[in-house]
Amino acid sequence: MADTNLISILAPGALERAGELLCQGNLIAFPTDTVYGLGAHGFLEKAVARLYSVKQRPAHLPIPLLLSEAREMDTTCTEIPAVAWAIAERFWPGGLSLVLHRSRTVPDAVTAGGPTVAVRVPDQSLVQDLCRQLGAPLAATSANVHGQPPPVTAGGVQAMLGGRISLLLDGGACPGGMASTVLDLTVWPPIILRAGPIRAEQLADLVPLAPTGASSLA
């Protein structure tokens, strides 16, 4: 691949260019509300497979989907319980991922062949706008080589992934912080698979919780 194109998120046409590249199956990196993310078109199997390859991510680890708004759950998930909508209304956009049954539109590569998918609306307008520009969810994970620290600057992304992705949107330094809480709503009572910024006692106001389990999304 040619050198990675680095442009400011404020540059005219930046989002439009990002959307074009994603629709062509390319990978882009972008700032989020925590660290820099690496994203692919969430409905393109080959693009998601390329994400695994570039990140050197083990194939058994699923990749979350980022949505522009809660109603996009209808395009990515099935058998959505009523409590999912109530939780989304309370905590989205924000640091909470919901595990739900996947729809047929979601490629196997996203879910590592499993029957569920993790979805989230991030608390970052850039990422929401990217999803709207794309007209689809982003399959996204941190913009690092698997096992390395997630980068919080565009320079950190360039050092690890430069020349392996098509576009890097520079939004300055990200604040860092905790990865999202992961709540599995495909079981009852629901279970927290990964602790994060949304605490169990906050969720317990809306739904009973099973004892905390171990995450496969870290």
Secondary structure by P-SEA (a helix, b strand, c coil): cccbbbbbccccaaaaaaaaaaaabbbbbbbccccbbbbcccccaaaaaaaaaaacccccbbbbbbbccccccccccccccaaaaaaaaccccccbbbbccccccccccccccccbbbbbbcccaaaaaaaaaacccccccccccccccccccaaaaaacccccccbbbbccccccccccbbbbcccccccccccccccaaaaaaccccccbbbbccc
